[in-house]
Amino acid sequence: MEYNPISVTDLNKYIKNKIDGDEYLNNVLVKGEISNFKHHYTGHMYFTLKDENSLIKCIMFKTYTPNLKFVPKDGMKVMILGTVSVFERDGVYQIYCKAMQEDGMGSLYTAYEELKNKLEKQGLFDQKYKKPIPKFPKCIGVLSASTGSVIRDIINVSTRRNPNCYIKLLPVPVQGKGAGEKIAEAIKIMNEYKLADVIILARGGGSLEDLWPFNEEIVAHAIFESELPVISAVGHETDFTIADFVADLRAPTPSAAAELAVPNVSDILFDLEKYNNRFKNSLKKKIELMRLRYEKCMTSRVFKEPLQKINERYINIDMKVKQMQGVITSKLKDDRTRMVELITKLDTLSPLKTLTRGYSLATDVNGKIIKKSKDLKKDDELVLRFQDGNANVKVI
């Protein structure tokens, strides 16, 4: 028996015709929670409608959006009236919404937004208050339900990444009345007795109502006041709670929280080996560089002829001494010549020089030269100085 293949387009058209022919799907009323909401600039609204186990894509064209009595947001529980059809290009089916109304969860979402704005104004979300997550924690404190996949995932991931890291579970209710108070008390106990190096606050996915304990103010303040750093891993990746904003770090899932809190021993060993190799290579390069410098020094003239520089300095000193001696000798010679000239000139000007030409010099007994005859009186005693000696005389 032979089959004739059809194209993907033909198959999508066939499925679309089948769905469009179903009267029940042409006018269906569905309730669920909005997520991934996007109000496109064209006016159309794109979002996903989900419950605990499944989801479906939805679109509301701008011709129907003016009839809405509220602004759709992620986390809202709604009921939508629309038609299920296939978008042929992508081969996916989705709900084309004609009407939408809140499904009793509007007040809860409003409370969530009001508390979020209040705590944000109080500074509980400020980045400056976020504590760093320790790089090598010895113990991880987990606040979650004692049973279920959450704690198993955290244990599995943590054990795989670092078997030497301890996990301390402090069981707490993660939904229902009174869960918020017990979660806050558990955080205080972890801090009071220093039971861990970092706290993971975790639970699986759920509706906004299921996750509400993590949106309570008492839990937010307990996380903010915690001296131990807190990692929030509440719900799925698309779920955001107040605890996520207050916590020091948000993880999209509990498994991701374990990966963020527990370092991978294999990665650490790899890094250590890498650093060790880098250190060895650096040391080898340093030794090689020092060896080349040593060889260069040993081949230097300074080491071959260590006295060469000293001898050159001696020669330089001798030259300087010789230059100094020459300068001194020349200076003495010039000064001597100058002195002879001055002595000759002085001698020429000396009054004693006239004595050699037959003259004499008259002075009183005190040696004062007699310049004029009127300075003499009768019987004054004088001394006449000749070339070869003196003679005492008396004025008549």
Secondary structure, 3 states (H helix, E strand, C coil): CCCCCCCHHHHHHHHHHHHHCCHHHHCEEEEEEEEEEEECCCCCEEEEEECCCCEEEEEECCCCHHHCCCCCCCCCEEEEEEEEEEECCCCEEEEEEEEEEECCCHHHHHHHHHHHHHHHHCCCCCHHHCCCCCCCCCEEEEEECCCCHHHHHHHHHHHHHCCCCEEEEEECCCCCCCHHHHHHHHHHHHHHCCCCCEEEEEECCCCCCCCHHHHCHHHHHHHHHCCCCEEEEECCCCCCCHHHHHCCEECCCHHHHHHHHCCCHHHHHHHHHHHHHHHHHHHHHHHHHHHHHHHHHHCCHHHHCCCHHHHHHHHHHHHHHHHHHHHHHHHHHHHHHHHHHHHHHHHHHCHHHHHHHCCCEEEECCCCECCCHHHCCCCCEEEEECCCCEEEEECC
